[in-house]
Amino acid sequence: MVEILNRKSIRKYKDIKVSEEIVEELLRAGMQAPSAGNEQPWEFIVLRDKAIMKKITEVHPYSKMLLNTDVAIVVCGDKSKELFKGFWVQDCSAAVENILLAVEGKGLGAVWLGVYPLKDRVDALKDLLNLPKSVIPLSIIPIGYPDEQREAVNRFDKTRIHYDRW
């Protein structure tokens, strides 16, 4: 539970390579997420090419940290794998959160950059990453060794809890 309570968004990274072994562990965590009907509609693109990351910063206004990270993971949903229409968003979001928690557990930092449902971002990434027609980019996760100190925010709010009915 410590990873959940300590998770925070990190946008500055040290110039240290994240090993392939760690990246694979993060992807394993992502693929361990629950999914509707066990459809597992996710696909992952591991980015290390700085030229591609730079191009992403030109189409995603909040992605500048990609210029200073060693690796990023683009989480996509493949609509052709859908068993239950529309649930790919929930399934892939669960995969993103699993990756973010695994990042925290590894002492790394990351931030969730939203892509879907913004058409301009979706279309730009589909084109840039040569995604098949059925594959939709949901989010980008820049990952690295933190070069900033941030405290986790306590977001617990009892006023948001309702029992049995509103």
C-alpha positions as CSV (number, residue, x, y, z in Angstrom):
1,M,0.0,0.0,0.0
2,V,3.0,2.3,0.5
3,E,3.4,2.8,-3.3
4,I,-0.3,3.9,-3.6
5,L,0.0,6.5,-0.8
6,N,3.4,7.7,-2.0
7,R,2.6,8.0,-5.7
8,K,3.2,11.5,-7.1
9,S,3.7,13.1,-10.5
10,I,7.4,13.7,-11.3
11,R,8.3,15.8,-14.3
12,K,12.1,16.3,-13.9
13,Y,14.5,13.4,-14.4
14,K,18.2,12.8,-13.9
15,D,20.3,11.9,-17.0
16,I,20.5,8.2,-16.0
17,K,19.4,5.3,-18.2
18,V,16.5,3.2,-17.0
19,S,17.5,-0.5,-17.7
20,E,15.6,-2.7,-20.1
21,E,15.1,-5.1,-17.1
22,I,13.2,-2.3,-15.2
23,V,11.2,-1.3,-18.2
24,E,10.1,-5.0,-18.6
25,E,9.1,-5.1,-15.0
26,L,7.0,-2.0,-15.4
27,L,5.4,-3.5,-18.5
28,R,4.7,-6.7,-16.6
29,A,3.0,-4.6,-13.9
30,G,0.9,-2.9,-16.6
31,M,-0.2,-6.2,-18.1
32,Q,-1.2,-7.5,-14.6
33,A,-4.1,-5.1,-14.6
34,P,-7.7,-6.4,-14.5
35,S,-9.7,-6.0,-17.7
36,A,-13.3,-6.5,-18.7
37,G,-13.9,-10.1,-19.6
38,N,-10.1,-10.6,-19.4
39,E,-9.9,-8.9,-22.9
40,Q,-6.5,-7.3,-22.2
41,P,-6.8,-4.8,-25.0
42,W,-3.6,-3.0,-24.2
43,E,-0.6,-2.5,-26.4
44,F,2.6,-0.7,-25.2
45,I,5.1,1.4,-27.2
46,V,8.4,1.9,-25.4
47,L,10.0,5.2,-26.5
48,R,13.7,5.8,-26.3
49,D,14.2,7.7,-29.6
50,K,14.7,11.3,-28.7
51,A,13.6,12.5,-32.2
52,I,10.2,10.9,-31.7
53,M,9.9,12.3,-28.2
54,K,10.7,15.8,-29.5
55,K,8.0,15.4,-32.1
56,I,5.5,14.4,-29.4
57,T,6.3,17.7,-27.6
58,E,5.3,19.6,-30.7
59,V,1.8,18.0,-30.6
60,H,1.2,17.5,-26.9
61,P,1.4,20.8,-25.0
62,Y,2.1,19.2,-21.6
63,S,4.8,16.8,-22.7
64,K,8.0,18.9,-22.5
65,M,9.5,16.5,-19.9
66,L,9.9,14.0,-22.7
67,L,13.0,16.0,-23.7
68,N,14.7,15.1,-20.5
69,T,13.7,11.5,-19.9
70,D,15.4,8.3,-20.9
71,V,12.3,6.3,-21.6
72,A,8.5,6.7,-21.9
73,I,5.7,4.2,-22.4
74,V,2.7,4.9,-24.6
75,V,-0.3,2.9,-23.4
76,C,-2.7,2.1,-26.2
77,G,-5.9,0.2,-26.5
78,D,-6.6,-2.1,-29.4
79,K,-10.4,-1.8,-30.2
80,S,-10.2,-5.0,-32.3
81,K,-9.6,-6.9,-29.1
82,E,-12.7,-5.5,-27.4
83,L,-15.1,-8.0,-26.0
84,F,-17.2,-5.3,-24.3
85,K,-17.4,-2.0,-26.3
86,G,-15.8,1.0,-24.7
87,F,-14.2,-0.9,-21.7
88,W,-10.7,-0.6,-23.3
89,V,-10.4,2.8,-21.7
90,Q,-10.9,1.4,-18.2
91,D,-8.7,-1.6,-18.9
92,C,-5.8,0.5,-20.2
93,S,-6.3,3.1,-17.4
94,A,-5.8,0.3,-14.9
95,A,-2.6,-0.7,-16.8
96,V,-1.4,2.9,-16.6
97,E,-2.0,3.0,-12.8
98,N,-0.2,-0.3,-12.3
99,I,2.8,1.1,-14.2
100,L,2.8,4.3,-12.1
101,L,2.6,2.3,-8.9
102,A,5.5,0.0,-10.1
103,V,7.5,3.1,-10.9
104,E,7.0,4.4,-7.4
105,G,8.0,1.0,-6.0
106,K,11.3,1.1,-8.0
107,G,12.2,4.5,-6.7
108,L,11.6,6.1,-10.1
109,G,9.4,9.0,-11.1
110,A,6.7,9.3,-13.7
111,V,3.7,11.4,-14.8
112,W,0.5,10.4,-16.6
113,L,0.1,12.5,-19.8
114,G,-3.4,12.2,-21.2
115,V,-3.9,11.7,-24.9
116,Y,-7.4,10.1,-25.4
117,P,-10.1,11.4,-25.9
118,L,-8.5,14.6,-27.4
119,K,-8.8,14.0,-31.2
120,D,-5.8,16.2,-32.1
121,R,-3.5,14.3,-29.7
122,V,-4.9,10.9,-30.7
123,D,-4.5,11.6,-34.4
124,A,-1.0,13.1,-34.1
125,L,0.3,10.1,-32.1
126,K,-1.4,7.6,-34.4
127,D,0.4,9.2,-37.3
128,L,3.7,9.7,-35.6
129,L,3.9,6.2,-34.1
130,N,2.4,4.5,-37.2
131,L,-0.4,2.9,-35.2
132,P,-2.9,0.5,-36.8
133,K,-6.4,1.8,-37.4
134,S,-7.8,-0.1,-34.4
135,V,-5.2,1.1,-32.0
136,I,-5.9,4.2,-29.9
137,P,-3.2,5.9,-27.8
138,L,-4.6,6.5,-24.3
139,S,-1.6,8.1,-22.5
140,I,2.1,8.6,-22.4
141,I,4.1,7.9,-19.3
142,P,7.6,9.5,-19.1
143,I,9.8,7.6,-16.7
144,G,13.1,8.3,-15.1
145,Y,15.1,8.8,-11.9
146,P,13.6,11.8,-10.2
147,D,15.5,15.1,-10.3
148,E,13.0,16.8,-8.1
149,Q,11.7,16.2,-4.6
150,R,7.9,16.1,-4.3
151,E,5.8,14.9,-1.4
152,A,2.7,12.8,-2.1
153,V,-0.5,14.7,-1.6
154,N,-3.1,13.3,0.8
155,R,-6.3,13.3,-1.3
156,F,-8.5,11.5,1.2
157,D,-11.7,13.4,1.6
158,K,-14.5,12.0,3.8
159,T,-17.1,14.3,2.2
160,R,-16.8,12.2,-1.0
161,I,-17.9,9.0,0.7
162,H,-21.5,8.0,0.6
163,Y,-23.0,4.9,2.1
164,D,-25.9,2.9,0.5
165,R,-27.2,6.0,-1.3
166,W,-26.3,9.7,-1.9
